[in-house]
Amino acid sequence: MYDTTQSKYVNLEFIKRLINDRLEFKIIDSKSDADITKSVLLQIIAESESNEHQSLLTDALLKQLIRFYDSEMEVFVRQYLEQSLVQFIEQQDKVQSMVKNMVDNSPMTVFSKMMEQNMSVWNFTKKEK
């Protein structure tokens, strides 16, 4: 695959980094101009699923998903899954933000910042003499 924005060849690991960095992209086949984004994303999932320690999709879950293809519920299941993951990610971001805020404002962190300020003032005063 070739990244036209950076004029270089890229691999699936590069695509995974784009996804993890939440950057939007499309993958277009240079010969046919077809959008092959979904097939590349499925390839990344397939490779991740081959590692049992990384697997998210159990056999039972995959069977359930397959049952919804070509059913009246297909559209609803797709919307439900998308919305559920968006909400899960938003909640995860909120929790991470709260934890960071707690760490940044912990008594030890505040004390450490005060000590650093005092040391810098003390070092400045010492240099003036």
C-alpha positions in Angstrom: 0.0 0.0 0.0 1.2 3.5 -0.8 0.4 6.6 1.3 0.0 9.4 -1.1 0.0 12.0 1.7 3.5 11.0 2.8 4.7 9.5 -0.5 5.8 6.3 1.0 4.8 2.6 1.2 3.0 1.5 4.3 2.0 -1.8 5.9 -0.8 -3.0 8.1 1.0 -1.9 11.3 1.0 1.6 9.9 -2.7 1.4 9.3 -3.3 0.1 12.8 -1.4 3.2 14.2 -3.7 5.4 12.1 -6.7 3.7 13.6 -5.3 3.9 17.2 -4.6 7.6 16.7 -8.2 8.0 15.5 -7.2 9.4 12.2 -9.7 9.0 9.3 -8.5 7.5 6.0 -9.6 5.6 3.0 -7.7 3.0 1.1 -8.2 3.2 -2.7 -7.0 0.5 -5.1 -4.8 2.4 -7.6 -5.8 0.2 -10.6 -9.6 0.1 -10.2 -10.2 3.2 -8.0 -12.3 0.9 -5.7 -12.5 1.7 -2.0 -10.8 -1.3 -0.4 -10.8 0.1 3.2 -13.2 -2.5 4.6 -11.2 -5.5 3.2 -8.0 -4.1 4.6 -9.6 -3.5 8.0 -11.0 -7.1 7.9 -7.5 -8.3 7.1 -6.2 -6.5 10.2 -9.0 -8.0 12.3 -8.3 -11.5 10.9 -4.6 -11.3 11.7 -5.4 -10.0 15.3 -8.0 -12.8 15.8 -5.4 -15.5 14.8 -3.6 -14.7 18.1 -5.7 -16.2 20.9 -4.3 -13.7 23.4 -5.6 -10.7 21.4 -8.9 -12.2 20.2 -12.0 -10.2 20.8 -14.4 -12.3 18.7 -15.3 -15.6 20.2 -16.7 -18.4 18.1 -20.1 -17.9 19.7 -20.1 -14.2 18.9 -19.0 -14.8 15.3 -21.8 -17.3 14.9 -24.3 -14.8 16.3 -23.1 -12.1 13.9 -23.3 -14.4 10.9 -26.9 -15.3 11.8 -27.8 -11.6 11.4 -26.6 -11.3 7.9 -29.5 -11.2 5.3 -32.0 -10.8 8.1 -34.4 -8.0 8.9 -32.3 -7.2 11.9 -29.0 -6.6 10.1 -29.3 -2.8 9.9 -30.4 -2.6 13.6 -27.5 -4.8 14.8 -25.0 -2.8 12.8 -26.3 0.4 14.3 -26.4 -1.1 17.8 -22.8 -2.3 17.6 -21.5 1.0 16.2 -23.3 3.0 18.9 -22.3 0.7 21.7 -18.7 0.9 20.7 -18.8 4.7 20.4 -20.4 4.9 23.9 -17.9 2.5 25.3 -14.9 4.5 23.9 -16.4 7.8 25.2 -16.8 6.3 28.7 -13.2 4.9 28.5 -11.9 8.4 27.6 -13.9 9.9 30.5 -12.5 7.4 33.0 -8.9 8.0 31.7 -9.4 11.7 32.0 -10.7 11.4 35.6 -7.8 9.2 36.6 -5.3 11.6 35.0 -6.9 14.5 36.8 -6.8 12.6 40.1 -3.1 11.9 39.6 -2.3 15.4 38.6 -4.1 16.8 41.6 -3.0 14.3 44.2 -1.4 15.7 47.4 2.0 14.2 46.4 1.9 15.8 43.0 0.9 19.2 44.4 3.6 18.9 47.1 6.2 17.9 44.4 5.3 20.9 42.3 5.6 23.2 45.3 9.0 21.7 46.1 10.2 22.2 42.5 9.0 25.8 42.5 10.8 26.4 45.8 14.0 24.8 44.6 13.9 26.9 41.4 13.4 30.1 43.5 16.1 29.0 45.9 18.5 28.3 43.0 17.8 31.6 41.4 18.4 33.5 44.7 21.6 31.5 45.2 22.9 32.5 41.7 22.3 36.2 42.3 24.5 36.2 45.3 
